Amino acid sequence: MFFLHNSQNKTSADKHNGGIRLVTCLSLVTATMVGTGVYTSLGFQLVDLHHGFSILLLWVLGGLISLCGALSYAELAGAIPRSGGEYTYLSEIYHPALGFMAAWVSVLAGFAAPIALSAMAFGIYLHTALPVIPEKLSSFLVAILISIGHLRSLRLSELMQNGMAVVKYLLLGLFLLIGFWSAMQHPASLKIFVPEVGSLHELLHPKAGVALIFVLYAYSGWNASTYLAGEVHNRQRTVGLSLILGTLIVTLLYLLLNAVFLTAAPASEMRGVVNVGSVAANHLLGSIGGRVMSGMIALGLLASLSAMIWAGPRVTQRVGEDYTLLASLARTNGAGIPLLAMLLQLLLVLLLIATGSFESVLIYAQVPLLLCLILGVAGIIVRRIQGNEPVTFRCPLYPLTPLLFIFCSLSALLYSAFSRPWIAVAGLGTLLLPLLIHLWIVSKNSSTP
């Protein structure tokens, strides 16, 4: 058979230290979310939006959409407690072909592209702090070194992830304290958040859809722990809880951090700029202090890089477990780490860093990702219609919660397609190609004696 269910197999969690705990799952979710997006998105949003009130409202909307997705996935995680994220959910709820498509999207747009973006942002911020270090070189090296670190053992990955997350949030807390202190000294800067004529109107313009795409990119990762669900201790409860708590924590952090950015520096200086954190830090602390803070932000990005590099290969590993023609992708080293899957991910990341611009990689990746997430969230509606009741968690306000996620995500995609049609074309291509490959795998398997 070309598709094999492995639900009876012993998971890595059974073999290695009793599985990943809630603290690590929460660290994984929050570290994946709080990374490149929040430190880079504002500059691109300011190209199309001009009111601080509108921008913060968009971040609130992004948090609400992500929470709806997290609540929906919490129900799925309880019912289908295995690794793989959308690959597992779409395969079991719809058809293996859609699961294979989701795996392709996850490998390329869900992990390789965001890892490349985080590595690029790391290089930009580190170069701002230490101009002698080339951006590209540091981007390449950080992706390679963290990947090597995650090849050692599950325990080392846990320690590395939790340690980086602690550093990340200490630095983030320091940045917020400095920003709040500055706002208290200059209360007039808070006027930017007062609604003005046109504040809400600009949110109805198609260009706001592009801005929302950047916001949703910043929130992407709220589903991170589902990719390692099979390695989680008490996974039917822990995975869903980490999704919900992580999304709530990150929504609050994003509102506070963007408020600091908007009050610290003029919008004209941040518009179209990738490293908005450096611009804000220069105004808060002067040029030397700004360089120091840029270096600290670069260090904070390491946790996001680590989280995505760790989780991504588990999707590819599941594909290798389920398809005999791709079995080599499931091979693990002595520590139970999917070696070839990790190396494949690293190769894709390095290619994207070498060939892609930051903005083009970001916008391209979001389209197929959102479409797969929409199918995943719609999965709880399909399961309920089929008569499958929730096992350990029931999504509150069903069906409003998943429908709100689906409607808002589709609206953002449609708005973006009107503003930049090539986005839709590239996204459809990324979705169609794996479906064709799946047909080839099926035909190849059927022709094998």
C-alpha positions as CSV (number, residue, x, y, z in Angstrom):
1,M,0.0,0.0,0.0
2,F,1.2,3.5,-0.8
3,F,-0.5,5.0,2.3
4,L,0.0,3.4,5.7
5,H,-1.6,4.3,9.0
6,N,1.0,4.2,11.8
7,S,-1.3,5.0,14.7
8,Q,-0.3,1.8,16.4
9,N,3.4,2.4,16.2
10,K,5.3,3.4,19.2
11,T,6.0,7.1,19.1
12,S,9.2,9.0,19.8
13,A,7.6,10.2,23.0
14,D,7.5,6.7,24.3
15,K,11.2,6.2,23.5
16,H,12.7,9.4,24.6
17,N,12.4,10.8,28.1
18,G,8.6,10.4,28.4
19,G,7.7,13.0,25.8
20,I,7.6,16.8,25.5
21,R,5.8,18.7,28.3
22,L,3.4,21.6,28.3
23,V,6.1,24.2,29.1
24,T,8.1,23.1,26.1
25,C,5.0,23.0,23.9
26,L,4.1,26.5,25.0
27,S,7.7,27.6,24.4
28,L,7.5,26.1,20.9
29,V,4.2,27.9,20.0
30,T,5.1,31.3,21.4
31,A,8.7,31.2,20.1
32,T,7.5,30.2,16.6
33,M,5.0,33.1,16.6
34,V,7.0,35.9,18.2
35,G,9.8,36.2,15.7
36,T,10.4,37.7,12.3
37,G,6.8,38.9,11.7
38,V,6.4,41.2,14.6
39,Y,9.9,42.8,14.1
40,T,9.4,43.3,10.3
41,S,5.7,43.5,9.4
42,L,5.0,47.0,10.6
43,G,7.2,48.6,8.0
44,F,5.2,46.9,5.2
45,Q,1.9,47.7,6.8
46,L,2.7,51.4,6.9
47,V,2.9,51.4,3.2
48,D,-0.8,50.9,2.9
49,L,-2.1,52.1,6.3
50,H,-1.5,55.5,7.8
51,H,-3.4,55.5,11.2
52,G,-2.0,53.9,14.4
53,F,-5.6,53.0,15.4
54,S,-6.1,51.1,12.2
55,I,-2.9,49.2,12.6
56,L,-3.5,48.1,16.2
57,L,-7.1,47.1,15.2
58,L,-5.6,44.9,12.5
59,W,-3.3,43.3,15.1
60,V,-6.4,42.6,17.3
61,L,-8.2,41.1,14.4
62,G,-5.2,38.9,13.6
63,G,-5.1,37.7,17.2
64,L,-8.8,36.9,17.1
65,I,-8.5,35.0,13.8
66,S,-5.6,33.0,15.2
67,L,-7.4,32.3,18.4
68,C,-10.3,30.9,16.4
69,G,-7.9,28.7,14.5
70,A,-6.2,27.6,17.8
71,L,-9.5,26.7,19.4
72,S,-10.5,24.7,16.3
73,Y,-7.2,22.9,16.2
74,A,-7.4,22.1,19.9
75,E,-10.4,20.0,19.1
76,L,-8.6,18.3,16.2
77,A,-5.5,17.7,18.4
78,G,-7.6,15.8,20.9
79,A,-9.3,13.7,18.3
80,I,-6.2,13.0,16.1
81,P,-3.2,13.1,18.5
82,R,-0.4,12.4,16.1
83,S,2.5,14.4,14.6
84,G,2.3,16.1,11.2
85,G,-0.1,19.1,11.6
86,E,-2.2,19.7,8.5
87,Y,-0.7,16.7,6.7
88,T,-2.2,14.3,9.3
89,Y,-5.5,16.2,9.6
90,L,-6.2,16.6,5.9
91,S,-5.2,13.0,5.2
92,E,-7.5,11.6,7.7
93,I,-10.5,14.0,7.4
94,Y,-10.5,14.4,3.6
95,H,-8.1,12.3,1.4
96,P,-4.4,11.4,1.4
97,A,-3.9,13.5,-1.7
98,L,-4.9,16.7,0.2
99,G,-2.7,15.6,3.1
100,F,0.2,15.2,0.7
101,M,-0.5,18.6,-0.7
102,A,-0.5,20.1,2.9
103,A,2.8,18.3,3.6
104,W,4.4,19.9,0.5
105,V,3.1,23.3,1.5
106,S,4.3,22.8,5.1
107,V,7.8,21.8,4.0
108,L,8.2,24.7,1.5
109,A,6.0,27.5,2.6
110,G,5.3,26.6,6.2
111,F,8.8,26.0,7.4
112,A,11.5,26.5,4.8
113,A,10.2,30.0,3.8
114,P,9.7,31.2,7.4
115,I,13.0,29.8,8.5
116,A,14.7,31.6,5.6
117,L,12.8,34.8,6.5
118,S,13.9,34.6,10.2
119,A,17.5,33.9,9.1
120,M,17.3,36.9,6.8
121,A,15.9,39.1,9.6
122,F,18.6,37.8,11.9
123,G,21.3,38.8,9.4
124,I,19.7,42.3,8.9
125,Y,19.5,43.0,12.7
126,L,22.9,41.6,13.4
127,H,24.5,43.6,10.6
128,T,22.8,46.7,12.0
129,A,24.4,46.0,15.4
130,L,27.8,44.9,14.0
131,P,28.2,46.3,10.4
132,V,31.4,44.3,9.9
133,I,29.3,41.1,9.7
134,P,27.7,40.5,6.3
135,E,24.0,39.9,6.3
136,K,24.0,36.9,4.0
137,L,26.8,35.2,5.7
138,S,25.2,35.4,9.2
139,S,21.9,34.2,7.7
140,F,23.5,31.1,6.2
141,L,25.5,30.3,9.3
142,V,22.7,30.6,11.8
143,A,20.4,28.3,9.8
144,I,23.2,25.7,9.5
145,L,24.4,25.8,13.2
146,I,20.9,25.5,14.7
147,S,20.0,22.7,12.3
148,I,23.2,20.8,13.5
149,G,22.2,21.4,17.1
150,H,18.8,19.8,16.6
151,L,20.4,16.7,15.1
152,R,21.9,15.7,18.5
153,S,19.0,14.5,20.7
154,L,15.4,15.3,21.7
155,R,16.6,16.3,25.2
156,L,19.2,18.8,23.8
157,S,16.5,20.2,21.5
158,E,14.2,20.8,24.5
159,L,17.0,22.5,26.5
160,M,18.1,24.6,23.5
161,Q,14.5,25.6,22.7
162,N,13.6,26.5,26.3
163,G,16.8,28.4,26.9
164,M,16.5,30.5,23.8
165,A,12.9,31.2,24.7
166,V,13.9,32.5,28.1
167,V,16.5,34.8,26.6
168,K,14.0,35.9,24.0
169,Y,11.3,37.0,26.5
170,L,13.8,38.7,28.8
171,L,15.0,40.8,25.9
172,L,11.4,41.5,24.8
173,G,10.5,42.5,28.3
174,L,13.4,44.9,28.4
175,F,12.4,46.5,25.1
176,L,8.8,46.9,26.3
177,L,9.9,48.6,29.5
178,I,12.1,51.1,27.7
179,G,9.3,51.8,25.3
180,F,6.7,52.3,28.0
181,W,9.1,54.6,29.9
182,S,9.6,56.7,26.8
183,A,5.8,56.9,26.1
184,M,5.3,58.1,29.7
185,Q,7.9,60.8,29.1
186,H,6.2,61.9,25.9
187,P,2.4,61.4,26.4
188,A,1.7,63.4,23.2
189,S,3.0,60.4,21.2
190,L,-0.1,58.3,22.3
191,K,-2.4,60.5,20.1
192,I,-1.5,58.3,17.2
193,F,-3.9,55.7,18.6
194,V,-6.9,58.0,18.7
195,P,-9.4,57.2,16.0
196,E,-9.5,59.7,13.2
197,V,-11.6,60.3,10.1
198,G,-10.7,57.6,7.7
199,S,-9.2,55.2,10.3
200,L,-11.8,52.5,9.8
201,H,-12.4,53.4,6.1
202,E,-8.9,52.4,5.1
203,L,-9.4,49.0,6.6
204,L,-12.1,48.3,3.9
205,H,-9.7,49.0,1.1
206,P,-8.2,46.0,-0.8
207,K,-4.7,47.1,0.2
208,A,-5.7,46.4,3.8
209,G,-5.9,42.7,2.8
210,V,-2.2,42.8,2.0
211,A,-1.5,44.4,5.4
212,L,-3.6,41.7,7.1
213,I,-1.5,39.0,5.2
214,F,1.6,40.5,7.0
215,V,-0.2,40.4,10.3
216,L,-1.3,36.8,9.8
217,Y,2.2,35.9,8.9
218,A,3.4,37.3,12.2
219,Y,0.8,35.1,14.0
220,S,1.6,32.0,12.0
221,G,3.0,29.3,14.2
222,W,0.0,29.1,16.5
223,N,-0.4,25.5,15.3
224,A,3.3,24.7,15.9
225,S,2.9,22.0,18.6
226,T,0.6,19.9,16.4
227,Y,3.7,19.0,14.2
228,L,5.3,17.2,17.2
229,A,2.0,15.9,18.8
230,G,3.2,12.3,18.6
231,E,6.2,13.2,20.8
232,V,4.2,15.1,23.5
233,H,3.4,13.7,26.9
234,N,-0.4,13.5,27.5
235,R,-0.8,14.9,24.0
236,Q,-4.6,14.8,23.8
237,R,-4.7,17.6,26.4
238,T,-1.3,19.3,26.2
239,V,-1.2,20.1,22.5
240,G,-4.6,21.9,22.5
241,L,-3.8,23.8,25.7
242,S,-0.5,25.0,24.4
243,L,-2.2,26.4,21.2
244,I,-4.8,28.4,23.1
245,L,-2.5,29.8,25.8
246,G,0.2,30.5,23.4
247,T,-2.0,32.5,21.0
248,L,-3.5,34.6,23.9
249,I,0.0,35.4,25.3
250,V,1.3,36.4,21.9
251,T,-1.7,38.6,21.0
252,L,-1.1,40.7,24.1
253,L,2.7,40.9,23.4
254,Y,2.1,42.0,19.8
255,L,-0.3,44.8,20.7
256,L,2.2,46.1,23.3
257,L,5.2,45.8,21.0
258,N,3.6,47.5,18.0
259,A,2.4,50.3,20.3
260,V,6.0,50.8,21.4
261,F,7.2,50.9,17.7
262,L,4.5,53.4,16.7
263,T,5.1,55.8,19.6
264,A,8.9,55.5,19.4
265,A,9.6,56.6,15.8
266,P,7.9,58.5,13.0
267,A,6.0,56.4,10.6
268,S,7.8,57.9,7.7
269,E,11.1,56.4,8.9
270,M,9.7,52.9,9.3
271,R,7.6,52.8,6.1
272,G,8.9,50.0,3.9
273,V,11.8,49.2,6.3
274,V,12.4,45.6,7.3
275,N,14.2,46.2,10.7
276,V,11.6,48.5,12.3
277,G,12.9,47.4,15.7
278,S,16.3,49.1,14.9
279,V,14.6,52.3,13.9
280,A,12.5,52.4,17.1
281,A,15.6,51.5,19.2
282,N,17.6,54.3,17.7
283,H,14.9,56.8,18.7
284,L,14.6,55.3,22.2
285,L,18.3,54.9,23.0
286,G,20.3,56.8,20.5
287,S,22.6,55.3,17.8
288,I,24.8,53.2,20.1
289,G,21.9,52.0,22.2
290,G,20.0,51.2,19.0
291,R,22.8,49.1,17.8
292,V,22.9,47.2,21.1
293,M,19.1,46.7,21.0
294,S,19.4,45.5,17.4
295,G,21.9,42.9,18.5
296,M,19.5,41.8,21.3
297,I,16.6,41.5,18.8
298,A,18.9,39.3,16.6
299,L,19.5,37.1,19.6
300,G,15.8,36.9,20.3
301,L,15.1,35.7,16.8
302,L,17.2,32.6,17.5
303,A,14.3,31.0,19.5
304,S,11.9,31.3,16.5
305,L,14.5,29.8,14.2
306,S,15.1,27.0,16.6
307,A,11.4,26.2,17.1
308,M,10.7,26.0,13.3
309,I,13.9,24.1,12.5
310,W,13.0,21.6,15.2
311,A,9.3,21.1,14.2
312,G,9.5,21.2,10.4
313,P,11.2,17.9,9.6
314,R,8.5,16.0,11.6
315,V,6.1,16.7,8.7
316,T,8.5,15.3,6.1
317,Q,9.2,12.3,8.4
318,R,5.4,11.5,8.5
319,V,5.3,11.6,4.7
320,G,8.2,9.1,4.6
321,E,6.4,6.8,7.1
322,D,3.2,6.8,5.0
323,Y,4.6,6.5,1.5
324,T,6.9,3.6,0.7
325,L,8.5,5.5,-2.3
326,L,9.6,8.2,0.1
327,A,10.6,6.0,3.0
328,S,14.1,7.4,3.1
329,L,12.6,10.7,4.5
330,A,11.5,8.8,7.6
331,R,14.9,7.5,8.5
332,T,16.2,8.6,11.9
333,N,19.6,8.8,13.5
334,G,20.5,7.1,16.8
335,A,18.8,9.8,18.7
336,G,15.5,9.4,16.8
337,I,15.9,12.6,14.8
338,P,14.8,12.5,11.1
339,L,18.2,13.1,9.6
340,L,17.4,13.3,5.9
341,A,14.2,15.4,6.5
342,M,16.3,17.9,8.5
343,L,18.9,18.1,5.8
344,L,16.3,18.5,3.0
345,Q,14.8,21.4,5.0
346,L,18.2,23.0,5.5
347,L,18.9,22.8,1.7
348,L,15.5,24.5,0.9
349,V,16.2,27.2,3.5
350,L,19.7,28.0,2.1
351,L,18.3,28.2,-1.5
352,L,15.6,30.6,-0.4
353,I,18.1,32.8,1.4
354,A,20.4,32.9,-1.6
355,T,17.7,33.6,-4.2
356,G,14.7,35.3,-2.6
357,S,13.9,38.8,-1.4
358,F,12.3,39.2,2.0
359,E,8.9,40.6,0.9
360,S,8.4,38.3,-2.0
361,V,9.2,35.2,0.0
362,L,6.8,36.3,2.8
363,I,3.8,37.1,0.7
364,Y,4.2,34.0,-1.5
365,A,4.4,31.7,1.5
366,Q,1.2,33.0,3.2
367,V,-1.2,32.2,0.4
368,P,-0.9,28.3,0.3
369,L,-0.4,28.2,4.0
370,L,-3.6,30.0,4.7
371,L,-5.5,27.8,2.3
372,C,-4.2,24.7,4.1
373,L,-5.1,26.1,7.5
374,I,-8.6,26.9,6.2
375,L,-9.0,23.3,5.2
376,G,-7.7,22.2,8.6
377,V,-10.0,24.4,10.5
378,A,-12.9,23.3,8.3
379,G,-12.1,19.8,9.3
380,I,-13.9,20.1,12.7
381,I,-17.1,21.0,10.8
382,V,-16.6,18.0,8.5
383,R,-16.0,15.7,11.5
384,R,-19.1,17.0,13.3
385,I,-21.2,16.5,10.2
386,Q,-19.9,13.0,9.9
387,G,-21.0,12.4,13.5
388,N,-17.5,12.4,15.1
389,E,-17.9,14.1,18.4
390,P,-15.0,15.8,20.2
391,V,-12.9,13.5,22.3
392,T,-11.2,15.6,24.9
393,F,-12.0,19.2,23.9
394,R,-15.0,20.9,22.4
395,C,-14.4,24.1,20.4
396,P,-16.4,26.8,22.1
397,L,-19.1,28.8,20.2
398,Y,-19.1,26.2,17.4
399,P,-19.7,26.7,14.5
400,L,-19.1,30.4,14.8
401,T,-15.4,30.0,15.8
402,P,-14.2,28.0,12.7
403,L,-16.5,30.0,10.4
404,L,-15.0,33.2,11.6
405,F,-11.5,32.0,10.9
406,I,-12.4,30.7,7.4
407,F,-14.3,33.9,6.4
408,C,-11.5,36.3,7.6
409,S,-8.7,34.3,6.1
410,L,-10.5,34.0,2.8
411,S,-11.2,37.7,2.8
412,A,-7.5,38.5,3.4
413,L,-6.5,36.2,0.5
414,L,-9.1,37.8,-1.9
415,Y,-8.1,41.3,-1.0
416,S,-4.5,40.4,-1.6
417,A,-5.3,38.7,-4.9
418,F,-7.0,41.9,-6.1
419,S,-4.0,44.0,-5.1
420,R,-1.3,41.6,-6.3
421,P,-2.7,39.0,-8.7
422,W,0.6,37.1,-9.0
423,I,0.2,36.0,-5.4
424,A,-2.8,33.9,-6.3
425,V,-1.0,32.4,-9.3
426,A,2.0,31.4,-7.3
427,G,-0.1,30.1,-4.4
428,L,-2.2,27.9,-6.7
429,G,0.9,26.5,-8.4
430,T,2.3,25.5,-5.0
431,L,-1.0,23.7,-4.2
432,L,-1.4,22.0,-7.6
433,L,2.1,20.6,-8.1
434,P,2.0,18.2,-5.1
435,L,-1.4,16.9,-6.2
436,L,0.2,16.0,-9.5
437,I,3.1,14.4,-7.7
438,H,0.7,12.4,-5.6
439,L,-1.0,11.1,-8.7
440,W,2.4,9.9,-10.0
441,I,3.2,8.2,-6.7
442,V,-0.2,6.4,-6.8
443,S,0.3,5.3,-10.4
444,K,3.9,4.2,-9.7
445,N,2.8,2.2,-6.7
446,S,0.0,0.5,-8.7
447,S,2.3,-0.5,-11.5
448,T,4.8,-2.1,-9.1
449,P,4.3,-5.9,-9.0
